[in-house]
Amino acid sequence: MPPPGRRGSPPGRGQGGGTPRRAGGTSRGTGAGTAKGTGGSPRAPSAGTPRKTPPPADRLRPRDGTRPATTGRGGSGRPPPRRPRPRMVMIRRDPLKRLNIGLLLIAFVLSLFAGRLMQLQGMESAVYTKMAIKQRLTEITLPAVRGDITDAQGKQIAMTVEARAIFADPVMVRPDQRAKIAQTLAPMLGLNQAQILRSLTPAKPDTRYVVLAHNIPPDQARMVMALSFTGIGSVREYRRVYPSDSLAANVVGFVNQSGSGGAGLESGMNRLLGGRPGWQRVETSRDGQHIPMGEDQTRKPIPGRGLRLTLLQDLQYHAEKAIAAQVKAVKAASGSVIVMDPRTGQILAMASAPTFNPNHPASSKPADWSNRVVQEAFEPGSTNKVITAAAVLEKGGITPQTPFTVPDHIKKYDAVLSDSHSHPPERLTFGGVLAKSSNVGTVEASEHITGQQLYQFMRDFGYGQPTGVGLPGETMGQLPPADKWSGTQRYTIAYGQGVTVNALQVASVYATIANRGVRVTPTIIAGTTDERGTFTPAAAPQQRRVITERTAQQISDMLEGATSDEGTAPKAQIPGYRVAGKTGTAEKVDPRTGRYSGGLYTASFAGFAPADDPQLVVQVVLQDPQRGHYGGTVAAPVFKDVMSFALQTRGIPPTGSRSPTLDIHPR
């Protein structure tokens, strides 16, 4: 009997036989059941505890140490076959649930694609459409033909001729050719080699049109195109030309490399002259070729209008020549001349020196581009005394014969005011005061009017406000209100110190006197022309009376005395003609000290002829002359030269009348 707690051998083992096994299965003979029955009640396996597989029979030994008999089929002694291990059973999930999860994932992915598609076709469609158009379209600017500028007789001062613009397509330019192209084109186009090289390198992938140079003559452009560089082309444009070089350069100005006005009327009237450029959009392939059936849109340019000036070319040329020669002769810093018709306000000549060539503006100083006639402010000096004369004649009860005792200096407040030269006290009429240009006599006469009255007359003559000529960069000068004048300024302004003006303002004052007291707004633009040459005249200038005709005549007679042998400007006399005019010699403030330190002067002369039938006004200004500084010495000769030429070219004969006798001294 087997030991307690241990299973014995199944019955029949060791007896040479036993119950046969079932094919393919485990023997379930009575031995198994007997063992369970004889060993006591079998234990029920605990829940969750795996059932142990009994050890093989050959490993079971009786307690007495004897080896159990082997069993086998037919008593052959071979061990029985091993029992197969139990299979693992997989629990399959619900297939419908897996299908639903897959469909949800697909729907989520599709919703992402749909949302992005809506974003591209909706909110961002305009952006991508613009990018696509930009990649395949090339827009070329079609410049408008700039209007010509002519003189009063239609002679061209500035004109437009055909030219070429050289451009590059950086996408088409081969990288290994960029250095060679830049090196070749730089001297031909007058550009920096590094600048061209930067232009040939695409800043962005869609950069297809970069202008390398404007205003290239057609012959030169053909030479560039003959090089056959891939990615280099030319388009038609227009170039500004000034056939008379520096003639009226400070009035007309010039056009810069971008095609816009750089100075003068070219700048001030740029919109009118330039017109409106057009454009052409051409669809191109990736290699830069024009697609014949592709998109091709064009907006035609609108030509600019031309300007017809009031200047006379011959007179302008002579005035420029005269002032340039005098600037050189007296070693002045600069000079200017104006010729006006006092009856119409038309400016017949406006010259400045030094000047420049507008065909090559870069070869001159930028300071020489300015129009000094309207852009330079200065103290008028004694030329301003005609305004004081008009005020005291109309408001102060003074006549040309009113006597004054005039010393060479006078003290007002803490300042001593003096004449230009020392002299003993002398008796002068008011006409004599103006003819001899006495500062002290003018101060004495100004005491017969108030400061406010003097200020108002200056305003009426055009001081402290634009002249109305319409030239760019005009300065209005400085005329402080009368209640802002200091004690001494009240008297210095009477003879032209302490107030600043431009040259055209002074010329307008003398034109007003010459026109019998009626001020006509100065004008330099006669009208405009269209592309067919049709002329449209400018609006008539404004006119208004400033002083009475009687006052204007009295001042005119006194101004004739200034050009007499007893006056300050005998060098302004023109044989056969009656000339009225006034000299001006004003001290200038030294910019280094801010004071009147001496040595710096503005010398000027303004006058008209014939004095009894005024048809022309000429005004001359010289800044900082070194060889003489009095207006009667350095400016009056230029007046005589320019006025004589103007009278001859205009065909104005002498009147043949005699000048009135002006009493310099009281009788």
C-alpha positions as CSV (number, residue, x, y, z in Angstrom):
1,M,0.0,0.0,0.0
2,P,1.4,3.4,-0.9
3,P,2.4,5.8,1.8
4,P,-0.2,8.2,3.0
5,G,-0.5,11.4,1.1
6,R,1.2,10.0,-1.9
7,R,-0.3,8.5,-5.0
8,G,0.5,4.9,-5.8
9,S,1.0,3.4,-9.1
10,P,-2.0,2.8,-11.1
11,P,-3.4,-0.7,-11.0
12,G,-2.2,-3.1,-13.6
13,R,1.2,-1.4,-14.0
14,G,4.0,-4.0,-13.4
15,Q,1.6,-6.8,-14.3
16,G,2.6,-6.9,-17.9
17,G,-0.5,-5.4,-19.2
18,G,-3.4,-3.2,-18.3
19,T,-6.2,-1.4,-19.7
20,P,-5.4,-0.3,-23.2
21,R,-5.1,3.5,-23.9
22,R,-7.5,5.4,-26.0
23,A,-6.1,6.4,-29.3
24,G,-4.8,9.9,-29.2
25,G,-5.8,10.5,-25.6
26,T,-4.8,9.9,-22.0
27,S,-5.5,6.5,-20.4
28,R,-8.4,6.9,-18.1
29,G,-8.4,3.2,-16.7
30,T,-9.6,2.1,-13.4
31,G,-6.2,2.5,-11.9
32,A,-6.7,6.2,-11.7
33,G,-10.0,5.9,-10.1
34,T,-8.7,3.2,-7.7
35,A,-5.9,5.3,-6.6
36,K,-8.2,8.1,-5.8
37,G,-10.6,5.8,-4.0
38,T,-8.0,4.0,-1.9
39,G,-6.1,7.1,-0.9
40,G,-9.0,8.7,0.8
41,S,-11.4,11.3,-0.4
42,P,-9.8,13.4,-3.1
43,R,-9.2,17.1,-2.4
44,A,-11.1,19.5,-4.5
45,P,-8.7,22.0,-6.1
46,S,-9.1,25.4,-4.8
47,A,-10.7,28.1,-7.0
48,G,-8.2,29.7,-9.3
49,T,-5.4,27.2,-8.4
50,P,-4.2,25.4,-11.5
51,R,-4.3,21.7,-11.5
52,K,-0.9,20.0,-11.3
53,T,0.0,17.5,-13.9
54,P,1.0,14.2,-12.3
55,P,4.7,13.3,-12.8
56,P,5.6,10.6,-15.3
57,A,5.4,7.1,-14.1
58,D,9.1,6.5,-14.4
59,R,9.8,9.1,-11.9
60,L,7.6,7.5,-9.2
61,R,9.4,5.1,-7.0
62,P,8.2,3.0,-4.1
63,R,9.3,4.0,-0.7
64,D,11.2,0.8,-0.3
65,G,13.7,1.9,-3.1
66,T,12.7,-0.7,-5.6
67,R,12.3,0.4,-9.2
68,P,8.8,0.0,-10.4
69,A,8.2,-2.1,-13.4
70,T,8.0,-0.4,-16.7
71,T,4.9,-0.5,-18.6
72,G,4.2,-0.3,-22.3
73,R,2.3,-1.6,-25.1
74,G,2.6,-5.3,-25.3
75,G,5.0,-5.3,-22.5
76,S,7.8,-3.9,-24.7
77,G,9.0,-1.7,-21.9
78,R,8.8,1.6,-23.9
79,P,7.5,4.6,-22.1
80,P,4.0,5.7,-23.0
81,P,3.7,8.8,-25.3
82,R,3.7,12.2,-23.7
83,R,0.4,13.9,-23.3
84,P,-0.2,17.0,-25.5
85,R,-0.2,20.4,-23.8
86,P,-3.5,22.2,-23.6
87,R,-4.0,25.0,-26.2
88,M,-4.3,28.7,-25.4
89,V,-7.8,29.9,-26.3
90,M,-7.9,33.6,-27.7
91,I,-10.9,35.6,-26.8
92,R,-12.0,37.6,-30.0
93,R,-13.3,41.2,-29.5
94,D,-16.5,42.5,-31.1
95,P,-15.7,43.1,-34.9
96,L,-18.4,45.8,-35.1
97,K,-16.8,47.8,-32.4
98,R,-13.5,47.7,-34.2
99,L,-15.2,48.8,-37.4
100,N,-16.8,51.8,-35.8
101,I,-13.5,52.9,-34.3
102,G,-11.8,52.7,-37.7
103,L,-14.6,54.7,-39.3
104,L,-14.3,57.4,-36.7
105,L,-10.6,57.7,-37.3
106,I,-11.1,58.0,-41.1
107,A,-13.8,60.6,-40.6
108,F,-11.5,62.6,-38.4
109,V,-8.7,62.6,-40.9
110,L,-11.1,63.5,-43.7
111,S,-12.4,66.4,-41.6
112,L,-8.9,67.8,-41.3
113,F,-8.4,67.7,-45.0
114,A,-11.8,69.3,-45.6
115,G,-11.0,72.1,-43.1
116,R,-7.7,72.8,-44.8
117,L,-9.3,72.8,-48.2
118,M,-11.9,75.3,-47.0
119,Q,-9.2,77.4,-45.6
120,L,-7.2,77.4,-48.9
121,Q,-10.3,78.0,-51.1
122,G,-11.8,80.5,-48.7
123,M,-9.9,82.7,-46.4
124,E,-6.4,82.2,-48.0
125,S,-7.5,81.9,-51.6
126,A,-6.8,85.5,-52.3
127,V,-3.3,85.2,-50.9
128,Y,-2.4,82.1,-52.9
129,T,-4.0,83.5,-56.0
130,K,-1.9,86.6,-55.7
131,M,1.2,84.5,-55.2
132,A,0.4,82.4,-58.3
133,I,-0.2,85.4,-60.4
134,K,2.9,87.1,-59.3
135,Q,5.0,84.0,-60.2
136,R,3.8,83.9,-63.8
137,L,3.1,87.6,-64.5
138,T,5.7,90.3,-65.2
139,E,4.6,93.9,-64.8
140,I,6.5,96.5,-66.8
141,T,6.0,100.2,-66.3
142,L,5.2,102.2,-69.4
143,P,6.5,105.7,-68.8
144,A,4.5,108.7,-70.0
145,V,6.1,111.2,-72.3
146,R,7.1,114.2,-70.2
147,G,5.8,117.6,-71.4
148,D,8.3,120.1,-72.9
149,I,9.2,123.4,-71.4
150,T,9.6,126.3,-73.8
151,D,10.2,130.0,-73.7
152,A,7.5,132.6,-74.6
153,Q,8.2,132.1,-78.3
154,G,8.0,128.3,-78.2
155,K,11.8,127.6,-78.3
156,Q,12.5,124.5,-76.4
157,I,14.4,124.8,-73.1
158,A,13.6,121.2,-71.9
159,M,12.5,118.4,-74.1
160,T,11.9,114.6,-74.1
161,V,13.7,112.2,-76.4
162,E,13.4,108.4,-76.7
163,A,15.8,106.3,-74.5
164,R,16.1,102.8,-73.1
165,A,16.1,101.2,-69.7
166,I,18.3,98.3,-69.2
167,F,16.8,95.6,-66.9
168,A,17.7,92.2,-65.6
169,D,15.7,89.0,-64.9
170,P,17.7,87.6,-61.9
171,V,16.0,84.2,-62.2
172,M,17.2,83.8,-65.8
173,V,20.8,85.0,-65.1
174,R,23.0,82.0,-64.5
175,P,24.9,82.2,-61.2
176,D,28.2,81.5,-62.9
177,Q,27.6,84.5,-65.3
178,R,26.7,87.1,-62.7
179,A,30.3,88.4,-62.1
180,K,31.1,88.5,-65.8
181,I,27.9,90.4,-66.6
182,A,28.5,92.9,-63.8
183,Q,32.1,93.5,-64.9
184,T,31.1,94.1,-68.5
185,L,28.0,96.3,-67.9
186,A,29.5,98.5,-65.2
187,P,31.6,100.7,-67.4
188,M,29.0,100.7,-70.2
189,L,26.2,102.0,-67.9
190,G,28.4,104.1,-65.6
191,L,27.4,102.1,-62.6
192,N,29.2,100.4,-59.7
193,Q,30.1,96.7,-60.4
194,A,29.0,95.6,-56.9
195,Q,25.7,97.4,-57.4
196,I,25.0,95.5,-60.6
197,L,26.0,92.2,-59.0
198,R,23.5,92.8,-56.1
199,S,20.8,93.4,-58.7
200,L,21.6,90.2,-60.5
201,T,21.2,88.1,-57.4
202,P,17.5,87.4,-56.7
203,A,16.4,88.9,-53.4
204,K,13.3,86.7,-53.6
205,P,12.5,83.6,-55.7
206,D,9.8,85.6,-57.7
207,T,12.1,88.6,-58.5
208,R,11.8,88.8,-62.3
209,Y,12.3,92.5,-63.2
210,V,15.1,94.7,-61.8
211,V,16.0,98.0,-63.6
212,L,19.8,98.4,-63.8
213,A,19.9,101.8,-65.5
214,H,17.5,104.5,-66.9
215,N,17.9,107.0,-69.7
216,I,20.3,105.0,-71.8
217,P,20.6,106.3,-75.4
218,P,19.3,103.8,-78.0
219,D,22.7,103.3,-79.6
220,Q,24.2,102.4,-76.3
221,A,21.3,100.1,-75.5
222,R,21.9,98.3,-78.7
223,M,25.5,97.7,-77.8
224,V,24.4,96.2,-74.5
225,M,21.9,93.9,-76.2
226,A,24.5,92.8,-78.7
227,L,26.3,91.1,-75.9
228,S,23.4,88.5,-75.7
229,F,23.6,88.0,-72.0
230,T,20.8,85.7,-70.8
231,G,18.5,87.6,-68.5
232,I,19.4,91.1,-69.6
233,G,16.9,93.1,-71.7
234,S,15.9,96.7,-72.5
235,V,12.6,98.5,-72.7
236,R,11.7,101.8,-74.2
237,E,11.5,104.9,-72.0
238,Y,12.2,108.6,-72.4
239,R,15.1,110.8,-71.5
240,R,15.1,114.5,-70.5
241,V,17.3,116.8,-72.6
242,Y,18.2,120.5,-72.2
243,P,19.3,121.6,-75.6
244,S,20.7,125.0,-74.5
245,D,22.5,123.4,-71.5
246,S,22.5,125.9,-68.6
247,L,20.0,128.3,-70.1
248,A,17.4,129.1,-67.4
249,A,18.7,126.1,-65.4
250,N,17.9,127.6,-62.0
251,V,14.3,128.3,-63.2
252,V,13.6,125.0,-65.0
253,G,15.6,122.6,-62.8
254,F,16.3,119.1,-63.9
255,V,14.9,115.5,-63.9
256,N,16.7,112.9,-61.8
257,Q,17.6,109.3,-62.7
258,S,14.2,108.0,-61.5
259,G,12.4,110.3,-64.0
260,S,11.0,112.8,-61.4
261,G,11.8,116.5,-61.1
262,G,14.9,117.2,-59.0
263,A,14.7,121.0,-58.8
264,G,13.0,124.1,-60.2
265,L,9.8,123.8,-62.2
266,E,10.7,120.2,-63.1
267,S,10.1,119.5,-59.4
268,G,7.4,122.0,-58.6
269,M,5.3,121.1,-61.6
270,N,6.3,117.4,-61.7
271,R,2.8,116.0,-61.7
272,L,1.6,118.3,-64.6
273,L,4.8,117.7,-66.7
274,G,5.1,114.0,-65.9
275,G,1.6,112.8,-66.8
276,R,0.6,109.4,-65.6
277,P,2.7,106.3,-66.4
278,G,1.0,103.1,-67.6
279,W,1.8,99.5,-67.2
280,Q,1.8,96.2,-69.0
281,R,1.3,92.8,-67.4
282,V,2.7,89.9,-69.5
283,E,2.5,86.2,-68.6
284,T,5.8,84.4,-68.9
285,S,7.0,80.8,-68.7
286,R,9.5,79.5,-66.2
287,D,12.3,80.3,-68.6
288,G,11.2,83.9,-69.0
289,Q,9.6,83.6,-72.4
290,H,6.5,85.6,-73.2
291,I,3.5,83.3,-73.6
292,P,1.7,84.5,-76.7
293,M,-1.8,83.2,-75.7
294,G,-1.2,84.1,-72.0
295,E,-2.6,87.0,-70.1
296,D,-1.6,90.4,-71.5
297,Q,-3.1,93.5,-69.9
298,T,-2.1,97.1,-70.7
299,R,-3.0,100.5,-69.3
300,K,-1.8,103.2,-71.7
301,P,0.2,106.1,-70.2
302,I,-1.2,109.6,-70.3
303,P,1.4,112.2,-71.6
304,G,2.3,115.1,-69.5
305,R,1.4,118.7,-70.4
306,G,4.0,121.1,-71.6
307,L,4.8,124.5,-70.0
308,R,5.2,127.7,-71.9
309,L,7.1,130.2,-69.9
310,T,7.2,134.0,-70.2
311,L,11.0,134.0,-70.5
312,L,12.6,135.2,-73.7
313,Q,15.5,133.0,-74.7
314,D,17.8,135.8,-76.0
315,L,17.2,138.1,-73.1
316,Q,17.6,135.2,-70.6
317,Y,20.9,134.3,-72.2
318,H,22.2,137.9,-72.1
319,A,21.1,138.3,-68.4
320,E,22.9,135.1,-67.4
321,K,26.1,136.2,-69.2
322,A,26.1,139.6,-67.6
323,I,25.5,138.5,-64.0
324,A,28.1,135.7,-64.3
325,A,30.7,138.1,-65.6
326,Q,30.0,140.6,-62.8
327,V,30.1,138.0,-60.1
328,K,33.5,137.0,-61.4
329,A,34.7,140.6,-61.8
330,V,33.9,141.7,-58.2
331,K,34.5,138.3,-56.7
332,A,31.0,138.0,-55.3
333,A,29.6,134.9,-53.8
334,S,26.5,134.9,-56.0
335,G,24.3,137.2,-58.0
336,S,20.9,137.4,-59.7
337,V,19.0,139.5,-62.3
338,I,15.3,139.8,-63.0
339,V,13.7,141.5,-66.0
340,M,9.9,142.1,-65.7
341,D,7.1,143.7,-67.7
342,P,5.4,145.9,-65.0
343,R,2.2,146.1,-66.9
344,T,1.5,142.4,-67.2
345,G,3.7,141.1,-64.3
346,Q,5.4,138.7,-66.8
347,I,9.0,137.8,-66.0
348,L,11.1,138.0,-69.2
349,A,14.4,136.9,-67.7
350,M,15.4,135.4,-64.4
351,A,19.1,134.6,-64.1
352,S,21.4,133.3,-61.2
353,A,25.1,132.9,-60.9
354,P,26.7,130.4,-60.3
355,T,24.5,128.1,-62.3
356,F,24.8,124.5,-63.5
357,N,24.1,122.3,-66.5
358,P,20.9,120.3,-66.0
359,N,22.1,117.6,-68.5
360,H,24.8,116.8,-65.9
361,P,23.5,118.1,-62.5
362,A,25.8,115.7,-60.5
363,S,28.9,117.6,-61.8
364,S,27.9,120.8,-59.9
365,K,27.2,121.7,-56.3
366,P,23.7,121.3,-55.0
367,A,23.8,124.9,-53.8
368,D,24.0,126.0,-57.4
369,W,20.7,124.3,-58.3
370,S,18.7,126.8,-56.3
371,N,16.9,129.7,-57.7
372,R,18.4,132.5,-55.7
373,V,15.8,135.0,-57.0
374,V,13.1,133.5,-54.9
375,Q,15.0,131.2,-52.5
376,E,17.6,133.6,-51.0
377,A,16.5,136.0,-48.3
378,F,18.5,139.2,-47.6
379,E,18.1,142.7,-46.1
380,P,17.1,145.1,-49.0
381,G,18.9,148.1,-47.7
382,S,18.2,151.4,-49.4
383,T,16.1,149.9,-52.1
384,N,13.4,149.6,-49.4
385,K,13.3,153.4,-49.0
386,V,10.8,153.8,-51.8
387,I,8.2,152.1,-49.5
388,T,8.9,154.5,-46.7
389,A,8.7,157.4,-49.3
390,A,5.3,156.1,-50.4
391,A,4.0,155.9,-46.8
392,V,5.2,159.4,-45.8
393,L,3.9,161.0,-49.0
394,E,0.4,159.5,-48.5
395,K,0.1,159.4,-44.7
396,G,2.8,161.8,-43.3
397,G,2.0,165.1,-45.1
398,I,5.4,165.1,-46.8
399,T,6.1,166.3,-50.4
400,P,9.2,165.9,-52.5
401,Q,10.0,169.5,-51.7
402,T,9.7,169.2,-47.9
403,P,13.1,170.3,-46.4
404,F,15.1,168.4,-43.9
405,T,18.3,169.2,-42.0
406,V,20.3,166.0,-42.3
407,P,23.4,165.3,-40.1
408,D,25.6,162.3,-40.9
409,H,24.4,160.5,-37.8
410,I,21.5,160.5,-35.3
411,K,20.9,158.7,-32.0
412,K,17.8,156.7,-31.4
413,Y,17.5,155.1,-28.0
414,D,20.8,153.4,-27.4
415,A,21.9,153.1,-31.0
416,V,23.6,155.6,-33.3
417,L,22.3,155.5,-36.9
418,S,24.5,157.0,-39.5
419,D,24.8,157.6,-43.3
420,S,27.2,155.6,-45.4
421,H,29.8,158.4,-45.3
422,S,30.6,161.3,-43.0
423,H,29.4,164.8,-44.0
424,P,28.5,168.0,-42.2
425,P,24.8,168.7,-41.6
426,E,23.2,169.6,-44.9
427,R,19.8,170.9,-46.1
428,L,18.0,168.4,-48.4
429,T,14.6,168.2,-49.8
430,F,12.8,164.9,-49.3
431,G,13.5,164.3,-53.0
432,G,17.1,165.0,-52.2
433,V,17.1,162.6,-49.3
434,L,15.9,159.8,-51.6
435,A,18.3,160.7,-54.4
436,K,21.3,160.8,-52.1
437,S,20.0,157.7,-50.2
438,S,20.4,159.3,-46.8
439,N,19.7,157.0,-43.9
440,V,19.4,159.8,-41.4
441,G,17.1,161.8,-43.7
442,T,14.9,158.7,-44.1
443,V,14.7,158.2,-40.4
444,E,13.6,161.9,-39.9
445,A,10.9,161.5,-42.6
446,S,9.6,158.2,-41.0
447,E,8.9,160.0,-37.8
448,H,5.9,161.6,-39.6
449,I,4.1,158.2,-39.7
450,T,3.5,155.5,-37.2
451,G,5.2,152.1,-37.2
452,Q,1.9,150.4,-37.9
453,Q,1.4,152.6,-41.1
454,L,4.9,151.7,-42.3
455,Y,4.3,148.0,-41.6
456,Q,1.0,148.1,-43.6
457,F,2.6,149.7,-46.6
458,M,5.2,147.0,-46.6
459,R,2.5,144.3,-46.5
460,D,0.6,146.0,-49.3
461,F,3.7,146.0,-51.5
462,G,4.1,142.3,-50.9
463,Y,6.6,141.9,-48.1
464,G,6.3,139.0,-45.7
465,Q,4.1,136.9,-48.1
466,P,4.5,134.8,-51.2
467,T,4.8,136.7,-54.5
468,G,2.4,134.4,-56.2
469,V,4.8,133.4,-59.0
470,G,4.4,129.7,-58.1
471,L,8.1,128.8,-58.1
472,P,9.2,126.1,-55.7
473,G,11.1,126.8,-52.6
474,E,10.2,130.5,-52.4
475,T,11.0,132.3,-49.1
476,M,8.6,134.9,-47.9
477,G,11.3,136.8,-46.0
478,Q,10.7,138.1,-42.5
479,L,8.6,141.1,-41.6
480,P,7.7,141.1,-37.9
481,P,4.5,142.9,-36.9
482,A,4.9,146.5,-35.9
483,D,4.0,145.8,-32.2
484,K,7.0,143.5,-32.1
485,W,9.5,146.1,-33.3
486,S,12.1,147.3,-30.9
487,G,12.7,151.0,-30.4
488,T,15.6,151.2,-32.9
489,Q,14.1,148.6,-35.3
490,R,11.3,151.1,-35.9
491,Y,13.9,153.3,-37.6
492,T,16.2,150.8,-39.2
493,I,13.4,149.1,-41.0
494,A,12.6,152.5,-42.6
495,Y,15.9,152.3,-44.6
496,G,15.9,148.5,-45.1
497,Q,17.8,147.0,-42.2
498,G,15.9,144.6,-39.9
499,V,13.6,143.1,-42.5
500,T,14.4,140.4,-45.1
501,V,13.0,139.8,-48.5
502,N,13.7,137.9,-51.7
503,A,14.8,139.6,-55.0
504,L,11.5,139.1,-56.7
505,Q,9.7,140.9,-53.9
506,V,11.9,143.9,-54.4
507,A,11.4,143.8,-58.2
508,S,7.7,143.7,-57.6
509,V,7.8,146.8,-55.5
510,Y,9.5,148.8,-58.4
511,A,7.1,147.2,-60.9
512,T,4.2,148.5,-58.8
513,I,5.6,152.0,-58.9
514,A,6.3,151.8,-62.6
515,N,2.7,150.6,-63.2
516,R,1.4,153.8,-61.6
517,G,0.7,152.3,-58.2
518,V,-1.0,149.0,-59.3
519,R,0.6,145.8,-58.2
520,V,0.3,142.9,-60.7
521,T,1.1,139.4,-59.4
522,P,4.4,138.3,-60.9
523,T,4.1,135.4,-63.3
524,I,6.5,133.1,-65.2
525,I,4.1,130.5,-66.6
526,A,2.3,131.8,-69.7
527,G,0.2,128.6,-70.1
528,T,0.3,124.9,-70.9
529,T,0.2,122.8,-74.0
530,D,-1.1,119.3,-74.6
531,E,0.5,116.5,-76.7
532,R,-0.9,118.0,-79.9
533,G,0.6,121.4,-79.1
534,T,-2.7,123.1,-78.3
535,F,-2.0,126.1,-76.0
536,T,-4.1,126.9,-73.0
537,P,-3.2,130.3,-71.5
538,A,-2.8,130.7,-67.7
539,A,-5.3,132.6,-65.7
540,A,-4.8,136.4,-65.8
541,P,-2.7,137.6,-62.8
542,Q,-4.4,139.4,-59.9
543,Q,-4.1,143.2,-59.8
544,R,-4.7,145.7,-57.0
545,R,-3.9,149.3,-56.3
546,V,-1.3,149.9,-53.6
547,I,-0.6,153.6,-53.8
548,T,-2.2,156.4,-55.8
549,E,-1.1,157.3,-59.3
550,R,0.1,160.7,-58.1
551,T,2.3,159.1,-55.4
552,A,3.7,156.7,-57.9
553,Q,4.6,159.6,-60.2
554,Q,6.2,161.6,-57.5
555,I,8.4,158.6,-56.5
556,S,9.3,158.0,-60.1
557,D,10.5,161.6,-60.5
558,M,12.6,161.2,-57.3
559,L,14.1,158.0,-58.6
560,E,15.2,159.7,-61.8
561,G,17.1,162.0,-59.5
562,A,18.9,159.0,-58.0
563,T,20.3,158.1,-61.5
564,S,21.4,161.7,-62.2
565,D,24.9,163.0,-61.8
566,E,24.0,164.2,-58.3
567,G,22.5,160.9,-57.3
568,T,24.0,157.6,-56.1
569,A,23.7,155.7,-59.4
570,P,25.0,157.7,-62.4
571,K,26.4,154.4,-63.8
572,A,22.8,153.3,-64.4
573,Q,22.2,156.0,-67.0
574,I,21.4,154.8,-70.6
575,P,22.0,157.3,-73.3
576,G,18.7,158.5,-74.9
577,Y,16.5,157.0,-72.2
578,R,15.0,158.3,-69.0
579,V,15.9,155.9,-66.2
580,A,14.5,155.7,-62.7
581,G,16.1,153.6,-60.0
582,K,17.5,153.2,-56.6
583,T,20.7,151.7,-55.1
584,G,20.9,149.4,-52.1
585,T,23.8,148.7,-49.9
586,A,23.0,146.6,-46.8
587,E,25.2,145.2,-44.2
588,K,24.9,141.5,-43.7
589,V,24.9,139.6,-40.4
590,D,28.1,137.6,-40.0
591,P,26.9,134.0,-39.5
592,R,29.8,133.2,-37.3
593,T,29.0,136.0,-34.8
594,G,25.4,136.8,-35.4
595,R,26.2,140.5,-35.6
596,Y,26.8,143.2,-38.2
597,S,30.6,142.9,-38.1
598,G,31.4,144.7,-41.4
599,G,32.9,143.3,-44.5
600,L,29.8,141.5,-45.7
601,Y,27.3,143.3,-47.9
602,T,24.4,142.9,-50.2
603,A,24.7,145.3,-53.1
604,S,21.7,145.9,-55.3
605,F,20.0,148.2,-57.8
606,A,16.4,148.3,-59.0
607,G,14.9,150.5,-61.6
608,F,12.7,150.9,-64.7
609,A,12.8,152.5,-68.1
610,P,11.7,154.6,-69.9
611,A,10.8,156.5,-66.8
612,D,8.0,158.4,-68.3
613,D,6.5,155.3,-70.0
614,P,7.8,152.3,-68.0
615,Q,7.8,149.0,-69.9
616,L,10.7,147.1,-68.3
617,V,11.9,146.7,-64.7
618,V,15.4,145.3,-64.0
619,Q,16.6,144.3,-60.6
620,V,20.2,143.2,-59.8
621,V,21.6,141.7,-56.6
622,L,25.2,140.8,-55.7
623,Q,26.0,138.9,-52.5
624,D,29.4,139.5,-50.7
625,P,31.2,141.4,-53.4
626,Q,34.9,141.8,-52.6
627,R,35.9,144.5,-55.1
628,G,33.6,147.3,-54.0
629,H,30.3,146.9,-52.2
630,Y,28.1,149.9,-53.0
631,G,25.0,149.2,-55.2
632,G,25.8,152.2,-57.4
633,T,29.3,150.8,-58.1
634,V,28.8,147.0,-58.6
635,A,25.1,146.5,-59.3
636,A,24.2,149.6,-61.4
637,P,26.5,148.6,-64.3
638,V,24.7,145.3,-64.7
639,F,21.4,147.1,-64.7
640,K,22.6,149.3,-67.5
641,D,23.9,146.3,-69.5
642,V,20.8,144.2,-69.2
643,M,18.3,147.1,-69.6
644,S,20.0,148.4,-72.7
645,F,19.9,144.9,-74.3
646,A,16.2,144.4,-73.3
647,L,15.2,147.8,-74.7
648,Q,16.9,147.0,-78.0
649,T,15.6,143.5,-78.4
650,R,12.1,144.5,-77.5
651,G,12.2,147.4,-79.9
652,I,11.4,150.1,-77.3
653,P,12.5,153.5,-78.6
654,P,13.4,156.5,-76.4
655,T,10.5,158.7,-75.6
656,G,12.4,161.8,-76.4
657,S,11.0,163.7,-73.4
658,R,13.1,165.6,-70.9
659,S,13.5,164.5,-67.3
660,P,11.9,166.7,-64.7
661,T,14.1,169.0,-62.6
662,L,14.4,167.6,-59.1
663,D,15.4,170.0,-56.4
664,I,18.0,168.2,-54.3
665,H,18.4,171.2,-52.0
666,P,15.6,173.5,-50.8
667,R,15.4,176.8,-52.7
